Amino acid sequence: MSSEAFETRSLTKRYGQAVALDDISVGAPRKAVGLLGPNGAGKTTLIRVLMGVIPFNSGSVSVLGRTMPASLNDIRDRVGYSPEFSPMIPEVSAQKYVAFMARLSGLNAVEAAQRAHDTLHYVGLGEERYRHLSEFSTGMMQKCKLATALVHDPELVILDEPTDGLDPAGRHQMLELIKKLYVEEKKSIVLSSHLLFDVQRVCDWVVILGRGRVIANGDVAEMLTDSSGVLRLKIAGNPEALVARLKSRGLGATSDGQYVDVQRTEDVEMKVLEEIQKEHSLGLRYLGPKTRTLEDVFLSLVEGRSDME
Amino acid sequence: MTSEDTDETYVRKFGFRPFTGVRLGRLYRIMSVAWFNLIESIRRSGFTKFLLVIMIFNLIIQDVVIIVLARFVPLEFLGVTLDELFRGAYTDSVLGMVSISNRITTTNVGWTSILGLSSAGTSFLWLLLLSVVGGGLIADDKLHRTTETYFSRITRLEYVLGKLLSLLLFSAFVLTFPAMLQYVLLCMGLGVGFLNNIGLVFWAIGFTLLAAIALSMIILSLSSLTKRRSLASLTLFIVVVLMSSLPSAFGLWYLSEPVLLLIDFVGCIALLGAMTLGFSYVTVNGSQIMFYNGLGLEGYMVVSVVALIFLFGLVIMFTTILRGDK
């Protein structure tokens, strides 16, 4: 079994004169992979190429270790796809729609119907499964799309903007569901989003695209580790007072709201604790390495880049 | 009664479970597309259901006419053998199911044309039903953006074949099945053995399916060019009826063997049907057309028109298969 969820080599996709994917070589492991990038970065195009919905101009693509286009049908049976928009057949119930999609993936009629019931229950649409798709809200439709992607028990689930149009509660539910799929059901996930929080919450690998090129590709934990060697303190009281004290002892310190960042040197922790001890108006709430959010990483990567605007 | 245990069982029952069965082949998936689209197209449209009811009544009337005429018109009066009468009546009736507004007869026996006339209703209803059902098959998918979900599971070729098959199944129900039923009724009505003219049944099946494929390809092609099902449906219906009516409208029947009849491309399929049965001439709206006399409308022209229909349908359908790369 291949350890790669997908891999591309020198992949190029053009729409007429416009280059959507520009000679990209990227691989992602069988984990929860976040596909990040601003609108027009090429996320959806990459997904559509991975699903074989659109052909590519040059390069090579493999999904779950199977090359395209030779193993396209096999890939389609092993991958579940939830597109960005809401495709539907309005006067058809969710149960019928999901069962039909299962049959398109080769499940016999009885198994398809049974699994459609199960999957709709799993995503939380058990009570609404006989309602017509035209009556579904955005949140329900997102869940229905997820059920459609899962019904044939794929190894890899590709979700294109699954939290799009959801309210905070719906978004929380959806992200929990995706996380559950990854952690409990051991499904590989590719989650495309422009919402950094969603990706950080669910994914442990991230691919960042900008104007059809790969900006970054790697483990989320490694990306979030701060390599600048800065110590972060959270202070109760006036942080400026502490900054002044630390500077007087030759330490590089800056304040950021209630936080104080101190450049790491030898015995820096001890010096910080001594200064806080001396100043009675100050209290220490946190002392540890400065951590970054995916947003910090993203901003540091895109800073000054014209292809990420 | 509810308890924690039963709740847990319920949740587990509907929880996610791995699929351990065998996936069925590509043909099954094409059939799934065909069956789902056929059933849903009929189920969703009240107008289609209404037309189907009318169609069934029309078929009953058509078959009753055959039986009543066969019972009450003495054979000696017609001056033909029973076998000739059977073949003529059946052929005219089946050709009439496809020939829209132009009446095609293969015999000189006057009353068999009544059968062709009674099947005219069938041909109009078939055209109308095919337009209504087929118009939305691809157009609706484009409108609701369902094509992408299809293409993430099956190939474009399988998609188009599935759609085509759904129209063929539909045509088989409203055209081929009645043609076979009519054979049985005519055998019973005229007292002819079922196996005496069994070749005609195979001809009827082949001919009606040929007509169904041709018209289905055209309506699918039209449906693939728009997102509005009504536009595709109306275009097919209006164009077919117009083409079928124009030769008569121009009054060219007073000329011998008018080539203008070729613009009735659906009628040409009926003419080809007569040719495949070995007829060297037919009567269209009372005017005789000879296929091999080197004058006016000729057999090779009919074949060319039918071939053009298929070519037109194939080109646009394959364009649909390869398109969508936007």
Interface residues (C-beta under 8 A of the other chain):
Chain A: Y15 R48 M51 G52 V53 I54 P55 L72 N73 R76 D77 V79 Y81 P83 F85 S86 P87 M88 I89 P90 E91 V92 F100 M101 R103 L104 S105 G106 L107 N108 E111 R115 H117 D118 T119 H121 Y122 G126 T148 L150 H152 D153 L181 E185
Chain B: K13 F14 G15 F16 R17 P18 F19 G21 R23 L24 G25 R26 Y28 R29 S32 V33 F36 E40 R43 R44 D140 H144 R145 T146 T147 E148 T149 Y150 F151 S152 R153 I154 T155 G324 D325 K326
